[in-house]
């Protein structure tokens, strides 16, 4: 019975996750019988379970609610606002009683009479508690056709993921040992099969942790409804992208930030009806929430059509609270001013309400988003509305990261936080001191610079390798950019991240620990934590160029990635085309179907190389994408720089892989023609609108379908097995002259005899058949 009771509580919570939203949507459209049916099924299910489990109190109120809902379905009652509020209160009560059952507490049944009275119209009104952020939300399956499933504790999934992560690392170590021992082909084949199985298992468990973001949005309709009534506003909620999937842990960590943003939008953003009428707006405000997946990140946007954020009011509040000095604010742009909403203690609200207005919350929202490796941006237009956008990783378990060195130590940072990498040795940037702060000058911009060797107390006199040689430009949010100085830049890797020891995590500098492919453990850095410990302020992180006001308007130039090619020439490619830099074993690259191809992570990608690849070891590849297709370009080892694309360059003498050449300092840099590369290696030759038809006559059915037809299709024909007078070619495999002499000019006759007579070809003579097919096409 205890197990059945636990199952009832879990099912009730599961259905409660979306049922409130269904009620609010049904209230807005009483003719929506489908949503009314969903609510009725929930109450009916609860009532039936209570009868079996002998829970008379929950059974009583669910029975009364079922009766009223049945009358609504039959048209005997109208869904008034008071009646909907009473049904909401009943559903809240069911949830409270289920929680009390789990805790083993007795429930006070005195309120039940008032609830039932409100349902039947004998009570004038009843208080409905708004849903709080911590309301239990779990993934909800379809009510009509539930899939076969089993409930598994999240802790067990975490243990499984931890075990698979260790298995991945053990596989990587085994791979290194096999390469070192140069095992035979049978061992390599067995290892490849095992590696594929491990990857599939890891992906399966990763997706088992995923759930639709719908569960994060499920409580919002009810929240918006209750807050709108409390504030005396009329608000329409529009939600898009509920089918996007996200790690369960990410969803739980985003619940509080999202709830706070929505409450702020309703309280500060959307105006009261009279204010909207004075501004020539509709009485009903609109709050839009959307989610979409972009690569291995999820973007969640929350926008309203309200009053927007007044930058002047932000200035006044920032000066009044002492957040920034008047001199700092005077030179700030509107975009930089908007970021002040994330400063602690800063609020534009004129009054403090029970909902918001104390200036506590948006700073915590940003901290929570950055803690999970995300960023948050704000845009606003006075009188038109405000939009906040959160960009968060798909999962916290496996993230793409850059590994770099400080002296003899190695660390990693999430790749999503990196804007560019600049070499100090090649004078791409220089360091200077300004007002006691180290500043990095990168092109025309000045950024605060952090020397990690000082933060981590690493002796800078260890040797030449410990000297600062690279700047990694990072950002902790949209406009808080700064540079970190490192000794060496190594590889981009997909890292399995685990929490570090509490003492390490408590420093605020680290986001976790990981074990990369080389087997040496390293720590993942928290960019926001480094900025905090280094004492960076917003005014420092937004340094403008010198004499920016007097400088002429600059042309916005796209970035290019400059690298050393395999043939020893410096070349560049547009940065927007580069998805990532990967290192692959040469053994995973081979000529297949006429092209060099890389087989990695279950896909086969063309490889472009300007010179022969090394016979063994690792090769560095740029993964380029046109949005649909992907190719890889082999480059020489070493750091690659991101620089603005030259405004002018000399075009190449003839079309090819090189579009032209430009001067970069004292060096010539060739620009790769990406359009030509994708046409050559990803798109191939344009297909004909209509293919010539080839009719196959005779031969056993299995042979002609499985062996002959693919050969004909590869030659560019459309294969048919039905007689067709308009066919370009006829292949006769019937061992007899089944085709009329009128068609003899376009007939290829095959024989099963290895030594066929004149006029026939052996049916397994591939070269002869292919030649005949080609000649027939002219």
C-alpha positions in Angstrom: 0.0 0.0 0.0 2.9 2.4 0.7 4.2 1.9 -2.8 0.7 2.5 -4.3 0.4 5.7 -2.2 3.8 6.9 -3.4 2.8 6.2 -7.0 -0.4 8.2 -6.5 1.5 11.2 -5.1 4.0 11.1 -7.9 1.2 10.9 -10.6 -0.8 13.7 -9.0 2.3 16.0 -8.9 3.1 15.1 -12.5 -0.4 16.0 -13.8 -0.5 19.2 -11.6 2.5 20.5 -13.5 0.4 21.5 -16.6 -3.2 21.3 -15.5 -3.2 24.9 -14.1 -2.1 26.2 -17.5 -4.8 24.2 -19.1 -7.4 25.8 -16.9 -6.1 29.3 -17.6 -6.2 28.7 -21.3 -9.7 27.2 -21.1 -10.9 30.3 -19.1 -9.7 32.5 -21.9 -11.6 30.4 -24.4 -14.5 28.6 -22.8 -15.4 26.9 -26.1 -12.1 25.0 -26.0 -13.6 21.6 -25.1 -10.3 19.8 -25.5 -8.8 21.6 -22.5 -11.9 21.3 -20.5 -11.8 17.5 -21.1 -8.1 17.5 -19.9 -9.1 19.1 -16.6 -12.0 16.8 -16.2 -9.8 13.7 -16.8 -7.3 14.9 -14.1 -10.1 15.4 -11.5 -11.7 12.1 -12.5 -8.4 10.2 -12.2 -7.7 11.6 -8.8 -11.2 10.7 -7.6 -10.8 7.1 -8.8 -7.4 6.7 -7.2 -8.7 8.1 -3.9 -11.6 5.6 -3.8 -9.1 2.7 -4.3 -6.6 4.1 -1.7 -9.3 5.0 0.8 -8.6 8.8 0.9 -12.0 10.2 1.7 -11.1 13.9 2.1 -9.4 14.2 -1.4 -12.1 12.0 -2.9 -14.9 14.3 -1.6 -13.5 17.6 -3.1 -12.5 15.9 -6.3 -16.0 14.4 -6.7 -17.6 17.8 -6.3 -15.2 19.3 -8.8 -15.9 16.5 -11.2 -19.7 17.1 -10.9 -19.2 20.8 -11.7 -16.9 20.1 -14.6 -19.3 17.6 -16.0 -22.0 20.2 -16.0 -19.7 22.6 -17.8 -19.0 20.0 -20.4 -22.7 19.4 -20.9 -23.5 23.1 -21.2 -25.5 23.3 -18.0 -23.2 25.9 -16.4 -21.2 28.8 -17.7 -17.4 29.1 -16.9 -17.6 32.4 -15.0 -14.4 33.9 -13.4 -15.6 33.0 -9.9 -16.3 29.4 -10.9 -12.9 29.1 -12.6 -11.2 30.5 -9.4 -13.0 28.0 -7.3 -11.8 25.1 -9.6 -8.3 26.5 -9.3 -8.6 26.5 -5.5 -9.8 22.9 -5.6 -6.8 21.9 -7.6 -4.4 23.8 -5.3 -6.1 22.0 -2.4 -5.5 18.6 -4.0 -1.8 19.4 -4.4 -1.6 20.5 -0.7 -3.2 17.4 0.5 -0.9 15.2 -1.6 2.1 17.0 -0.1 0.6 16.4 3.4 0.2 12.7 2.6 3.8 12.4 1.7 4.9 14.1 4.9 2.6 11.9 6.9 0.7 14.9 8.3 -3.0 15.2 9.1 -4.9 17.8 6.9 -7.4 20.3 8.2 -10.7 19.6 6.5 -12.4 22.8 7.7 -11.6 24.6 4.4 -13.2 21.9 2.3 -16.8 23.1 3.0 -15.9 26.6 1.8 -14.3 25.2 -1.3 -17.3 23.1 -2.2 -19.6 26.1 -1.4 -17.6 28.3 -3.8 -18.1 25.6 -6.5 -21.8 25.5 -6.0 -22.2 29.3 -5.7 -23.1 29.4 -2.1 -19.9 31.3 -1.2 -19.3 34.7 -2.8 -15.5 34.4 -3.2 -12.6 32.3 -2.2 -8.9 33.1 -2.0 -6.7 31.4 -4.6 -3.0 31.2 -3.8 -0.8 32.1 -6.7 1.7 29.5 -7.8 5.2 30.1 -6.4 8.5 29.4 -8.2 9.2 26.4 -6.0 6.0 24.6 -7.1 6.9 21.0 -8.1 7.3 20.7 -11.8 8.1 17.4 -13.6 7.8 16.2 -17.1 4.3 15.6 -18.2 3.3 12.9 -20.6 0.4 13.1 -23.0 -2.9 12.4 -21.3 -4.6 10.7 -24.2 -1.9 8.2 -25.3 0.6 7.7 -22.5 3.9 6.1 -23.6 5.3 3.1 -21.7 7.5 4.5 -19.0 9.0 3.8 -15.6 9.9 6.3 -12.9 13.6 6.4 -12.1 15.1 8.6 -9.3 17.2 11.4 -10.7 20.0 10.4 -8.4 20.2 7.1 -10.2 20.5 8.8 -13.6 23.2 11.0 -12.1 25.1 7.8 -11.0 24.7 6.3 -14.4 26.0 9.4 -16.1 28.9 9.5 -13.7 29.7 5.9 -14.5 29.4 6.4 -18.3 31.6 9.5 -18.0 34.3 7.4 -16.2 33.9 4.8 -19.0 34.4 7.5 -21.7 37.7 8.5 -19.9 38.8 4.9 -19.6 38.1 4.4 -23.3 40.2 7.4 -24.2 43.1 6.1 -22.1 42.7 2.7 -23.8 42.8 4.4 -27.2 46.1 6.1 -26.3 47.6 2.8 -25.2 46.5 1.0 -28.4 48.0 3.8 -30.5 51.2 3.5 -28.5 51.4 -0.2 -28.8 50.4 -0.1 -32.5 48.0 -3.1 -32.2 46.8 -5.2 -35.0 43.7 -4.6 -37.1 41.5 -7.0 -35.2 42.2 -5.1 -31.9 41.5 -1.8 -33.7 38.2 -3.1 -35.1 37.1 -4.4 -31.7 38.0 -1.1 -30.0 36.1 0.9 -32.6 33.0 -1.2 -32.0 33.4 -0.7 -28.2 33.9 3.0 -28.7 30.7 3.3 -30.7 28.7 1.4 -28.0 30.1 3.7 -25.3 29.2 6.8 -27.3 25.6 5.5 -27.9 25.2 4.7 -24.2 26.5 8.1 -23.2 24.1 9.8 -25.6 21.1 7.6 -24.4 21.7 8.5 -20.7 22.2 12.1 -21.6 18.9 12.3 -23.3 17.3 10.3 -20.5 18.1 13.4 -18.4 16.5 15.7 -20.9 12.9 16.9 -20.7 10.9 19.3 -22.7 11.2 22.9 -21.6 7.4 22.9 -21.5 7.7 21.8 -17.8 9.6 25.0 -17.1 6.8 27.1 -18.8 3.9 25.1 -17.4 3.3 27.2 -14.3 3.6 30.5 -16.1 0.0 30.8 -17.4 -1.3 30.5 -13.8 1.4 32.9 -12.5 0.5 35.5 -15.1 -3.2 35.1 -14.5 -2.9 35.5 -10.7 -0.4 38.4 -10.8 -2.5 40.2 -13.5 -5.6 40.1 -11.2 -3.6 41.3 -8.2 -2.2 44.2 -10.2 -5.4 45.0 -12.0 -3.9 44.5 -15.4 -4.9 42.5 -18.5 -2.1 40.5 -19.9 -2.0 37.9 -22.7 0.8 35.3 -22.4 2.3 33.8 -25.6 4.6 30.8 -25.3 6.6 29.3 -28.2 9.2 26.5 -28.4 7.8 24.2 -25.7 9.1 21.2 -27.6 12.8 22.2 -27.0 14.5 19.8 -24.7 16.9 20.7 -21.9 18.8 18.9 -19.1 16.5 18.5 -16.1 19.1 20.1 -13.8 19.2 23.1 -16.1 15.5 23.4 -16.0 15.4 23.5 -12.2 18.2 26.1 -12.0 16.4 28.3 -14.5 13.0 28.1 -12.7 13.7 30.9 -10.2 15.4 33.4 -12.7 12.5 32.9 -15.2 9.9 33.4 -12.5 11.6 36.6 -11.3 11.8 38.0 -14.8 8.1 37.4 -15.4 7.1 39.0 -12.2 9.2 42.1 -13.0 7.7 42.3 -16.5 4.2 42.3 -15.1 4.9 44.7 -12.3 7.3 47.2 -13.9 7.0 46.6 -17.6 3.4 46.3 -18.7 1.3 49.4 -17.8 -2.1 49.6 -16.2 -5.1 49.8 -18.7 -5.5 53.6 -18.3 -1.8 54.2 -18.8 -1.8 52.0 -21.9 -4.8 53.9 -23.3 -3.0 57.2 -22.8 -0.1 55.8 -24.8 -2.4 54.6 -27.7 -1.9 51.0 -26.8 -4.4 48.2 -26.5 -5.8 47.6 -23.0 -4.3 44.1 -23.0 -0.6 43.8 -22.6 1.4 41.0 -24.3 4.1 38.9 -22.6 6.0 36.7 -25.0 8.2 33.8 -23.9 10.1 31.7 -26.5 12.8 29.0 -26.5 14.9 27.7 -29.4 17.9 25.5 -29.7 21.0 26.9 -31.4 23.8 24.3 -31.6 24.5 23.0 -28.1 22.9 26.1 -26.5 19.3 27.1 -25.6 18.1 30.6 -26.0 15.1 31.7 -23.9 13.7 35.2 -24.6 11.2 37.1 -22.5 9.7 40.2 -24.0 6.8 42.6 -23.2 5.2 45.5 -25.0 5.3 47.7 -21.9 6.8 51.0 -20.9 10.5 50.0 -21.3 13.4 51.0 -19.1 14.2 54.7 -18.8 18.1 55.1 -19.1 17.8 58.6 -17.4 16.1 57.1 -14.4 18.8 54.4 -14.2 21.4 57.1 -14.1 19.7 58.9 -11.2 19.3 55.7 -9.2 22.9 54.6 -9.9 24.2 57.9 -8.6 21.9 58.0 -5.7 22.8 54.5 -4.5 26.5 55.0 -5.1 26.7 52.2 -7.7 28.8 54.3 -10.0 30.3 57.8 -9.9 28.8 60.6 -11.9 31.9 60.9 -14.0 31.7 57.2 -15.0 28.0 57.4 -15.9 28.5 60.5 -18.0 30.4 58.6 -20.7 28.3 55.5 -20.7 26.0 54.6 -23.7 22.4 53.6 -23.3 23.3 50.0 -23.8 25.8 50.2 -20.9 23.2 51.9 -18.8 20.8 49.1 -19.4 23.2 46.7 -17.8 22.9 48.6 -14.6 19.6 46.8 -13.9 21.8 43.8 -12.9 23.6 45.8 -10.2 22.7 44.9 -6.6 20.3 47.3 -4.9 19.3 49.2 -8.1 15.6 49.4 -9.0 13.6 51.8 -11.2 10.4 51.2 -9.3 8.9 54.2 -7.6 7.2 52.2 -4.9 8.0 48.9 -3.2 5.3 46.3 -3.6 4.8 42.7 -2.5 5.9 41.6 -5.9 9.1 43.6 -6.6 10.8 47.0 -6.2 13.5 46.6 -3.7 16.3 46.2 -6.2 17.0 42.7 -5.1 16.7 40.0 -7.7 18.1 40.9 -11.1 21.7 40.6 -9.8 20.8 37.2 -8.4 19.2 36.3 -11.8 22.4 37.1 -13.6 24.5 35.2 -11.0 22.4 32.1 -11.3 22.5 32.2 -15.1 26.3 32.7 -15.2 26.7 29.9 -12.6 25.4 27.4 -15.2 27.7 28.8 -17.9 25.0 31.0 -19.5 24.7 34.7 -20.4 21.8 37.2 -20.1 21.2 40.2 -22.2 18.7 43.1 -21.9 17.4 45.3 -24.6 14.7 48.0 -24.2 13.1 50.9 -26.0 11.4 53.5 -24.0 7.6 53.3 -24.5 7.8 50.2 -26.6 8.9 47.4 -24.3 11.8 45.3 -22.9 13.4 42.0 -23.9 15.6 39.8 -21.9 17.5 36.9 -23.5 19.2 34.0 -21.7 21.6 31.8 -23.5 22.4 28.6 -21.6 24.2 25.4 -22.4 22.2 22.3 -23.3 23.6 20.3 -20.5 25.9 20.8 -17.5 27.5 17.4 -17.9 29.5 17.6 -21.1 30.6 21.0 -22.4 32.9 22.2 -25.2 35.9 24.0 -23.6 39.3 25.4 -24.3 42.3 24.0 -22.5 45.2 26.5 -21.8 48.3 26.7 -19.6 49.7 29.0 -17.0 53.3 28.0 -16.3 53.2 24.3 -15.9 49.5 24.2 -14.8 46.6 23.5 -17.2 43.0 24.9 -16.9 39.9 25.0 -19.0 37.2 27.6 -19.7 33.8 27.1 -21.4 34.1 27.8 -25.1 30.8 29.8 -25.0 32.5 32.4 -22.9 35.3 33.0 -25.4 35.2 35.8 -28.0 38.7 35.5 -29.4 42.3 34.5 -28.7 45.1 37.0 -29.5 48.8 36.3 -29.5 51.0 38.8 -27.6 54.1 37.6 -29.3 53.0 38.7 -32.7 52.0 42.2 -31.6 48.3 41.6 -32.1 47.8 43.3 -28.8 49.8 45.1 -26.1 49.5 45.6 -22.4 49.6 48.9 -20.5 48.9 50.1 -17.0 46.2 52.7 -16.5 45.3 54.0 -13.0 46.8 51.0 -11.3 44.8 48.6 -13.5 46.4 46.4 -16.2 44.8 47.2 -19.6 45.0 45.2 -22.8 44.8 47.1 -26.0 43.3 44.9 -28.7 43.1 46.7 -32.0 41.2 50.0 -31.1 39.6 48.7 -27.9 41.0 48.7 -24.3 39.9 46.0 -22.0 40.7 45.2 -18.4 43.3 42.4 -18.2 43.6 39.7 -15.5 46.9 37.9 -14.9 45.8 34.5 -13.8 49.3 33.6 -12.6 48.8 36.2 -9.8 45.4 35.1 -8.9 46.5 31.4 -8.6 49.9 32.4 -7.0 51.9 30.7 -9.7 55.6 31.7 -9.8 56.2 33.7 -12.9 59.9 32.9 -12.8 59.5 29.2 -13.5 60.8 29.7 -17.1 60.0 31.1 -20.5 56.9 28.8 -20.8 55.3 30.6 -17.8 55.4 34.1 -19.4 52.2 35.6 -20.7 52.0 34.9 -24.4 48.3 34.9 -25.2 45.2 36.9 -24.4 41.9 35.1 -24.2 39.1 37.7 -24.6 36.1 36.4 -22.6 32.7 37.8 -21.5 30.7 37.0 -18.4 27.6 38.7 -19.9 26.8 40.6 -23.0 29.0 43.7 -22.4 31.3 42.7 -19.6 34.3 41.8 -21.6 37.8 41.4 -20.3 41.1 39.6 -21.1 42.9 36.9 -19.2 46.6 36.4 -19.7 47.8 32.8 -20.2 51.1 31.1 -21.2 49.9 28.7 -23.8 46.7 27.7 -25.7 46.2 24.0 -26.3 43.1 22.2 -27.6 39.4 22.6 -27.9 37.8 19.5 -26.3 34.4 18.1 -25.3 34.9 17.8 -21.5 33.0 15.7 -18.9 32.5 18.1 -16.0 32.0 17.0 -12.4 31.7 19.1 -9.2 35.0 19.7 -7.4 35.5 19.3 -3.7 33.5 21.7 -1.6 36.6 23.6 -0.5 37.6 24.2 -4.1 34.2 25.2 -5.3 33.9 27.6 -2.3 36.7 29.8 -3.7 34.3 31.1 -6.3 36.9 30.7 -9.1 36.1 27.1 -10.3 33.0 25.7 -12.0 34.1 22.0 -11.7 36.8 19.5 -12.5 37.3 17.3 -15.5 39.7 14.7 -17.0 40.5 15.4 -20.7 41.8 12.9 -23.2 45.4 13.3 -22.1 44.5 11.8 -18.7 45.8 14.8 -16.7 43.0 16.2 -14.4 42.3 19.9 -14.6 39.9 22.5 -13.2 37.2 24.4 -15.2 37.2 28.1 -14.4 34.2 30.2 -13.6 34.5 33.4 -15.7 32.1 35.4 -13.5 34.0 34.3 -10.4 37.4 35.4 -11.9 35.9 38.8 -12.7 34.6 39.2 -9.2 37.9 38.2 -7.5 39.9 40.4 -9.8 37.7 43.3 -8.7 36.5 44.2 -12.2 33.8 46.9 -12.2 31.3 47.6 -15.0 33.0 50.9 -15.7 36.3 49.0 -16.3 34.8 46.3 -18.4 33.2 48.9 -20.7 36.3 51.0 -21.5 36.0 52.9 -24.7 38.6 53.7 -27.2 40.7 56.8 -26.7 39.1 60.0 -28.1 36.1 57.8 -29.3 33.9 60.8 -29.6 36.4 62.5 -32.0 37.2 59.4 -34.0 35.7 59.1 -37.4 32.9 56.6 -37.9 34.5 53.2 -38.5 33.4 50.6 -41.0 32.1 47.4 -39.2 34.3 44.6 -40.6 33.6 40.9 -40.1 36.3 38.8 -38.3 38.6 36.4 -40.0 40.5 33.4 -38.5 44.2 33.6 -39.6 46.2 30.4 -39.5 49.3 28.6 -40.9 48.3 26.2 -43.6 49.9 22.8 -44.2 51.8 24.1 -47.2 53.5 26.8 -45.0 51.3 29.7 -46.2 49.4 32.1 -44.0 45.7 31.9 -44.9 42.4 33.2 -43.5 38.8 32.2 -43.5 35.7 34.2 -42.4 35.2 33.5 -38.6 31.4 33.2 -39.0 32.0 30.0 -41.0 34.2 28.3 -38.4 32.1 26.1 -36.0 35.1 24.9 -34.0 38.7 23.7 -34.1 39.1 19.9 -33.6 42.1 17.6 -33.3 41.7 14.2 -34.9 43.9 11.1 -35.2 45.2 10.7 -38.8 44.0 7.1 -38.7 40.4 8.4 -38.6 40.9 10.1 -42.0 40.9 8.0 -45.2 39.9 8.3 -48.8 36.3 7.2 -49.2 34.1 7.6 -52.3 36.8 9.7 -54.0 37.4 12.2 -51.2 39.4 12.4 -48.0 36.9 12.0 -45.2 36.9 12.2 -41.4 34.9 9.6 -39.5 34.1 11.1 -36.0 31.2 11.0 -33.6 29.0 9.0 -36.0 29.3 11.3 -39.0 31.5 11.3 -42.1 32.9 14.8 -43.1 34.9 15.7 -46.2 38.5 16.8 -45.4 40.2 19.5 -47.5 44.0 19.7 -47.3 46.5 21.9 -49.2 49.3 19.4 -48.6 49.6 15.7 -47.7 48.6 14.8 -44.2 51.1 13.4 -41.7 51.4 9.6 -41.8 50.6 9.3 -38.0 49.7 11.3 -35.0 47.1 14.1 -34.7 46.0 16.7 -37.2 44.3 20.0 -36.5 41.1 20.7 -38.5 38.8 23.7 -38.9 35.2 22.6 -39.0 33.4 24.9 -41.4 29.6 25.1 -41.9 27.3 26.8 -44.3 24.4 26.2 -42.0 23.4 22.9 -43.6 26.6 21.1 -44.8 29.9 20.8 -43.0 33.5 20.3 -44.2 36.8 20.3 -42.4 40.0 22.1 -43.4 43.4 20.8 -42.3 45.8 23.4 -40.8 49.2 23.3 -39.3 49.6 23.1 -35.5 49.8 26.3 -33.5 47.7 29.2 -32.4 45.2 30.8 -34.8 44.4 34.6 -34.5 41.1 36.3 -35.0 41.5 39.7 -36.9 39.2 42.0 -38.8 38.8 41.0 -42.4 40.8 43.3 -44.7 38.7 45.9 -46.4 40.4 45.4 -49.7 42.4 42.5 -51.2 43.8 41.6 -54.6 41.5 39.0 -56.2 43.0 35.7 -57.5 43.9 35.4 -61.1 41.5 32.4 -61.6 38.6 30.8 -59.7 39.8 28.3 -57.1 40.2 27.7 -53.4 41.9 31.1 -52.9 39.7 34.2 -53.3 42.6 36.7 -53.1 45.5 38.0 -51.1 45.8 40.9 -48.6 48.5 42.5 -46.5 48.4 42.0 -42.8 51.3 44.0 -41.3 54.4 42.8 -43.1 52.9 39.5 -44.1 50.7 38.4 -47.0 47.6 36.5 -46.1 45.5 34.5 -48.6 41.7 34.5 -48.2 40.1 31.1 -48.7 37.1 31.1 -51.1 34.6 29.2 -48.9 31.9 29.3 -51.6 34.3 27.4 -53.9 35.2 24.9 -51.2 31.6 24.0 -50.4 30.7 23.7 -54.1 33.7 21.4 -54.6 33.5 19.2 -51.5 29.9 19.6 -50.0 27.6 20.4 -52.8 29.1 18.5 -55.8 28.0 19.0 -59.4 24.5 20.3 -59.9 22.0 17.5 -60.5 20.1 17.2 -63.8 16.4 18.1 -63.6 15.5 14.8 -65.4 17.7 11.7 -65.4 17.9 9.4 -68.4 15.9 6.2 -67.9 17.3 2.7 -68.0 15.0 -0.3 -68.3 16.2 -3.6 -67.0 14.8 -6.7 -68.7 15.2 -10.3 -67.4 17.5 -11.6 -64.7 16.5 -12.9 -61.3 14.7 -10.3 -59.2 17.0 -10.2 -56.2 20.2 -9.8 -58.4 18.8 -7.0 -60.6 17.4 -5.0 -57.7 20.3 -5.4 -55.2 23.4 -5.6 -57.4 22.6 -4.2 -60.9 20.3 -1.3 -60.0 22.7 0.5 -57.6 25.4 0.4 -60.3 23.1 1.9 -62.9 22.0 4.7 -60.5 25.6 5.6 -59.7 26.1 6.2 -63.4 23.3 8.8 -63.3 20.3 6.8 -64.6 16.8 6.4 -63.2 16.2 2.6 -63.1 12.9 1.0 -64.2 11.9 -2.6 -64.6 8.8 -1.9 -66.7 8.9 -1.7 -70.6 9.3 1.9 -71.7 9.7 2.9 -75.4 11.2 6.3 -74.4 14.0 4.8 -72.3 17.6 6.0 -73.1 19.0 2.5 -72.5 17.8 -1.1 -72.1 19.8 -3.7 -70.2 18.8 -7.2 -71.3 19.8 -9.9 -68.7 17.4 -12.5 -70.0 20.0 -14.7 -71.7 17.8 -14.5 -74.8 17.1 -11.8 -77.4 14.0 -10.5 -75.7 14.4 -7.0 -77.1 13.4 -6.2 -80.7 16.1 -5.3 -83.2 14.6 -1.8 -83.5 16.0 -1.1 -80.1 19.4 -2.8 -80.7 21.3 0.5 -80.7 20.4 1.3 -77.1 20.6 -2.3 -75.7 23.3 -3.7 -73.5 23.0 -7.5 -73.2 24.4 -9.3 -70.1 25.2 -12.9 -69.5 25.8 -15.1 -66.4 28.5 -16.9 -68.3 32.0 -15.6 -67.4 33.0 -16.1 -71.0 30.0 -14.7 -72.9 29.7 -14.7 -76.6 30.0 -11.7 -78.9 27.6 -8.9 -78.2 27.2 -9.7 -74.5 29.0 -8.7 -71.3 29.6 -10.7 -68.2 27.2 -9.5 -65.6 29.9 -9.1 -63.0 32.3 -7.2 -65.3 31.8 -3.9 -63.5 34.2 -1.9 -65.6 32.7 -3.0 -68.9 29.1 -2.4 -67.7 30.1 1.1 -66.4 31.8 1.9 -69.7 28.7 0.8 -71.6 26.5 3.0 -69.4 28.7 6.0 -69.9 28.8 5.6 -73.7 25.0 5.3 -73.9 24.8 8.8 -72.2 27.1 10.2 -74.8 
